[in-house]
Amino acid sequence: MKVYAPGKIILSGEHAVVHGQPALAMAVNRYATVTVTRELLPQILFDLSDIAHHSRLSFHSLKNLKARIKRKYHKFIRGEYSIREVLQKPFELAQFALSVFADSLSITIPHGVKIHLKSNIPIGCGMGSSAATILSVMQAIAMHLKIPVSAETLFALALEAENMQHGYSSGLDLRVALQGGCLYGRGESWQPRAVPTLPMYLVNTGIPQSSTGQCVTEVASFFKSSSLGTAFADVTQAMDIGLQQRSGQVIRDTIQANHRLLIQIGVVPDRVQQFITAIEVLGGAAKICGAGAIFGDQAGVVLVLLEDDTVFFNLCQRYGYAYSPLMGESRGVHVV
């Protein structure tokens, strides 16, 4: 039995959603996958193949790890730590997620377990890798122990874990990974939408040198002192209408408009702008899907809509960007 949790991209509204404006987000066919098997020794074996991490923890050590991370998070809340000091190693997220799940539900694991996690969701590129990791670990251990857990409870526990990674999680990544499909809304109000079926590609320009937090802080003034927030909202609403009407032209036009707004707030590096301009010359549309970058040449992942894939592949090779076809995923966390 394998538990899959999808990654996500924001079709429209990144940054603006932080300031109360609507966004469109879509689950995609990139997954964190977890299998849980029984171990003879009364320990928890973490096998995280993507980051080449293998460790054994006793149940007592797992509780201590949770307590230590929570203490660091409280220091972050008080302004004594940066959020990057809370979870200092990538593997700690999966370990903390398991500890939160077990402690909060007063679950006793009666035997040793091996948790094998692998993921093809790019890390640090705004695709919800943390949310997918947390949810897949929690759901997999629940399935292994045959413990029913409601979606609401799973969301609440996962949100606690994701705060350790992001400081103050909006919960959007978790909602998309839980529900799957496409969601439109803001805050606590999200409505399902049909998944677009246009030919889409995911282009990875590389992990940004600036963090999501740095980007959010840098661009905040644009939303406080200008009408850009309203402009982002108008584009997102127009894209939502295009999605409901299944209008490929409207979706392409609004992606181009969103891209220009992202340039205005300074999160699209020049090299990525040049790449997207070349896509538009070919008759397509493209935009970054995460926080972008306020310095450096790399901006995480770029969503590309384009019919002529042969020319597109040559363009990606010229820029040295990895690319792959992208599809929406109608399923949220699921078992295969």
C-alpha positions in Angstrom: 0.0 0.0 0.0 1.3 3.4 -1.0 -0.1 6.8 0.0 0.3 9.6 -2.5 0.0 13.3 -1.8 0.1 15.7 -4.8 2.1 18.8 -5.2 0.6 22.0 -6.4 1.1 25.1 -8.5 -0.6 28.5 -8.2 -2.2 29.4 -11.5 -2.9 33.0 -10.5 -2.6 35.1 -7.4 0.8 34.3 -5.8 1.9 37.0 -3.4 -1.5 38.7 -3.7 -3.2 35.8 -1.8 -1.0 36.7 1.2 -2.6 40.1 1.2 -6.2 38.9 1.1 -6.7 38.7 -2.6 -8.0 35.6 -4.4 -5.9 32.8 -5.9 -6.3 29.8 -8.2 -4.3 26.8 -7.2 -4.2 23.3 -8.8 -2.9 19.9 -7.6 -0.5 18.4 -10.2 0.9 15.1 -11.0 4.0 15.3 -8.8 3.8 13.3 -5.6 5.2 12.6 -2.2 4.8 8.9 -1.8 5.0 7.0 1.5 4.9 3.3 2.4 4.9 2.0 6.0 6.0 -1.5 6.8 6.4 -3.4 10.1 9.9 -3.6 11.6 11.1 -6.2 14.1 12.9 -3.8 16.4 10.7 -1.4 18.5 12.0 1.7 16.6 11.1 3.9 13.8 13.2 3.7 10.7 13.1 6.7 8.4 14.1 5.9 4.8 14.0 9.2 2.8 15.5 8.1 -0.4 15.4 11.5 -2.2 17.7 13.1 0.3 19.7 10.0 1.0 18.7 10.0 4.7 18.4 6.8 6.7 18.0 6.8 10.5 16.5 4.9 13.4 14.7 6.7 16.3 13.3 5.2 19.4 9.8 6.4 20.3 11.3 8.3 23.2 13.8 10.1 20.9 10.9 11.0 18.6 9.1 12.7 21.5 12.3 14.6 22.4 12.7 15.7 18.8 9.2 17.2 18.8 9.8 19.0 22.0 13.1 20.4 20.8 11.6 21.7 17.6 8.6 23.2 19.4 11.0 25.1 21.7 12.8 26.5 18.7 9.5 27.5 17.1 8.5 29.5 20.2 11.8 31.3 19.9 10.9 32.1 16.3 7.5 33.5 17.5 9.4 35.7 20.0 11.7 36.9 17.3 14.8 35.2 18.7 15.2 32.7 15.8 14.6 32.8 12.0 12.3 30.2 10.7 15.2 28.4 9.0 16.6 27.7 12.5 13.5 25.7 13.5 13.9 22.8 11.1 17.6 22.7 10.4 17.6 19.4 8.4 15.2 18.4 5.6 14.5 15.0 7.3 13.2 16.6 10.5 9.9 17.6 8.8 8.8 14.0 8.3 9.9 13.1 11.8 8.1 16.0 13.4 5.0 15.2 11.3 4.9 11.7 12.6 5.4 12.8 16.2 2.6 15.4 16.0 0.2 12.9 14.6 0.9 10.2 17.2 1.0 12.5 20.2 -2.0 14.6 19.3 -4.2 11.6 18.8 -2.6 9.7 21.7 -1.6 6.9 19.3 0.6 4.1 20.6 2.5 2.4 17.8 2.7 -1.2 19.1 5.7 -2.3 17.0 8.6 -0.9 15.0 7.8 0.7 11.7 9.8 1.7 8.6 8.6 4.8 6.8 9.9 5.0 3.2 9.4 8.4 1.6 10.2 9.4 -1.9 9.1 12.5 -3.8 9.3 14.0 -7.3 8.1 17.4 -6.1 10.9 20.0 -6.5 11.9 21.4 -3.1 12.0 25.1 -2.5 10.2 26.0 -5.7 6.7 26.8 -4.4 5.1 23.4 -5.3 4.0 22.4 -1.9 6.6 19.7 -1.2 6.4 20.3 2.6 2.6 19.9 2.6 2.7 16.7 0.5 5.4 15.2 2.7 3.5 15.9 5.9 0.1 14.6 4.7 1.6 11.5 3.1 3.4 10.5 6.3 0.4 11.2 8.5 -2.1 9.4 6.2 0.2 6.4 5.7 0.7 5.8 9.4 -3.1 6.1 9.9 -3.7 3.6 7.2 -1.0 1.2 8.6 -2.6 1.3 12.0 -6.1 1.2 10.7 -7.0 4.5 12.5 -9.8 6.5 10.8 -8.9 10.2 10.7 -11.2 12.9 9.3 -10.0 15.4 6.7 -10.5 18.2 9.2 -8.4 16.6 11.8 -5.7 15.7 9.3 -5.6 19.3 8.1 -5.3 20.7 11.6 -2.4 18.4 12.5 -0.7 18.9 9.2 -1.0 22.7 9.7 0.8 22.5 13.0 3.7 20.6 11.3 3.8 23.0 8.3 4.2 26.0 10.6 7.5 24.6 11.6 8.6 24.9 8.0 7.0 28.2 6.9 6.5 30.0 10.2 2.8 30.9 9.6 1.3 28.6 7.0 -1.7 29.9 5.0 -2.8 26.3 4.7 -3.4 26.6 1.0 -0.8 23.9 0.0 -2.4 21.6 2.5 -5.9 22.2 1.2 -4.9 21.5 -2.4 -3.0 18.4 -1.4 -5.9 17.1 0.7 -8.7 17.8 -1.9 -6.9 17.6 -5.2 -8.3 19.3 -8.3 -8.4 23.1 -8.7 -9.4 25.6 -6.0 -10.4 29.2 -6.2 -10.8 31.5 -3.2 -9.0 33.2 -0.4 -8.6 32.9 3.4 -10.9 30.1 4.6 -13.2 30.2 1.6 -12.2 27.9 -1.3 -14.4 26.6 -4.1 -13.6 23.7 -6.4 -13.0 24.3 -10.1 -12.5 22.0 -13.1 -8.9 21.1 -13.8 -7.7 22.7 -17.1 -6.9 20.3 -19.9 -4.6 22.6 -21.9 -1.1 21.3 -22.9 1.0 22.4 -19.9 4.7 22.0 -19.1 6.7 22.5 -15.9 10.0 24.2 -16.3 12.4 24.3 -13.4 14.7 27.3 -13.5 16.5 26.3 -10.3 16.0 26.9 -6.6 15.9 30.7 -5.9 18.7 32.2 -3.9 16.1 34.3 -2.0 13.7 32.5 0.4 9.9 32.7 0.1 9.9 34.8 3.3 12.4 37.3 1.9 10.3 37.7 -1.2 7.0 38.1 0.7 8.6 40.8 2.9 10.2 42.6 0.0 7.0 42.9 -2.1 4.6 43.7 0.8 4.9 47.4 0.2 3.5 47.1 -3.3 0.2 45.8 -1.9 0.0 48.4 0.8 0.7 51.5 -1.3 -0.7 50.8 -4.7 -3.6 49.3 -6.6 -1.6 46.2 -7.6 -3.7 44.1 -5.2 -6.8 44.9 -7.1 -5.0 44.3 -10.4 -4.0 40.8 -9.3 -7.5 40.1 -8.1 -9.0 41.2 -11.5 -6.6 38.9 -13.4 -7.3 35.9 -11.1 -11.1 36.5 -11.4 -10.8 36.7 -15.2 -8.8 33.4 -15.2 -11.4 31.8 -13.0 -14.1 32.8 -15.6 -11.9 31.4 -18.4 -11.5 28.1 -16.5 -15.3 27.8 -16.0 -15.9 28.6 -19.7 -13.0 26.2 -20.7 -11.5 29.1 -22.8 -7.9 28.4 -23.6 -7.4 31.9 -25.0 -8.6 33.6 -21.8 -6.4 31.3 -19.7 -3.4 32.2 -21.9 -4.2 35.9 -21.8 -4.6 36.0 -18.0 -1.3 34.0 -17.5 0.5 36.7 -19.6 -1.2 39.4 -17.6 -0.3 37.8 -14.3 3.3 37.5 -15.5 3.5 41.2 -16.1 2.2 42.0 -12.6 4.8 39.7 -11.1 7.5 41.7 -13.1 6.1 44.9 -11.6 6.7 43.6 -8.0 10.2 42.5 -8.9 10.1 38.7 -8.4 10.9 37.6 -12.0 14.7 37.6 -12.7 15.8 39.1 -16.0 16.9 35.7 -17.4 13.6 34.1 -16.6 11.8 37.1 -18.2 13.8 36.6 -21.3 12.8 32.9 -21.4 9.1 33.8 -20.9 9.3 36.4 -23.7 10.6 33.7 -26.0 7.7 31.5 -25.0 5.3 34.3 -25.9 6.9 34.9 -29.2 6.2 31.2 -30.0 2.5 31.9 -29.2 2.4 30.6 -25.7 2.2 31.9 -22.2 4.2 31.4 -19.1 4.7 32.6 -15.5 6.4 31.7 -12.3 4.3 29.6 -9.9 5.9 30.3 -6.5 7.4 33.3 -4.7 9.9 33.9 -7.5 13.2 35.6 -6.5 14.3 39.1 -5.6 17.9 38.4 -6.6 19.8 35.8 -8.6 18.9 34.2 -11.9 16.8 31.3 -10.6 13.1 31.6 -9.8 11.8 28.1 -9.1 9.2 26.6 -11.4 7.6 28.2 -14.4 4.2 27.1 -15.8 4.2 27.0 -19.6 1.2 26.7 -21.9 2.4 26.1 -25.5 1.2 24.0 -28.5 4.5 23.7 -30.4 6.5 21.4 -28.1 9.4 20.8 -30.5 10.6 24.4 -30.5 9.9 24.6 -26.8 12.2 21.7 -26.0 15.0 23.4 -28.0 14.4 26.6 -26.1 14.7 24.8 -22.7 17.9 23.2 -23.7 19.4 26.5 -24.7 18.6 27.9 -21.3 19.7 24.7 -19.5 16.2 24.3 -17.9 14.7 21.0 -17.0 11.2 20.5 -18.3 8.4 17.9 -18.2 4.8 17.7 -19.2 2.4 18.7 -16.5 -1.2 17.6 -15.7 -3.7 18.6 -13.1 -4.5 15.9 -10.5 -8.1 15.5 -9.5 -7.3 13.4 -6.5 -6.0 14.6 -3.2 -4.2 12.4 -0.8 -5.0 8.8 -1.9 -4.0 5.2 -1.6 -2.8 3.0 -4.5 
